[in-house]
């Protein structure tokens, strides 16, 4: 047994870096023999291109997107109003509970 701190540090670092090197080698081997790698798929026939959507269809899609965004914004606004109302009610309740105490450090 030794009491030399430098020798103990060198031994510990050797063990740590040895384990890291072994883990790196194991990861490389597992990567080379990867059992989850998909086999090369047979070549597929090219798919025919779909015709471009008409101008009316594009306009309808844009209108649907705008309507969906407006609905989400309205829902978020309602939620914000509900949260603000709940906070105001909680503050009012807190003030009501603190009034009888008449503590000088509560300035609401």
Order of alpha helices (4+ residues) and beta strands (2+ residues): alpha-alpha
